[in-house]
Amino acid sequence: MHVFKDELVIQKQIFSIFAAGFRLITLSIQFQTFKMKFLKTPVDQALAVLKSSA
């Protein structure tokens, strides 16, 4: 029974490591899409403004 408890602890630690890695990946993807949307060249921004106003 004690060994089983240790197994659960190890599994929880592994899961938390995976969860942290997954969170980092999703954060970096969100940052990339944020850069794509908002940090384009001025020409792209101007075109977007023209398209939205048209």
Number of C-alpha atoms within 10 A of each C-alpha: 6 6 8 9 10 11 12 11 12 12 12 12 12 12 12 12 12 12 12 12 12 12 12 12 12 12 12 12 12 12 12 12 12 12 11 11 11 10 12 12 9 9 9 13 14 12 11 12 11 10 9 8 7 6
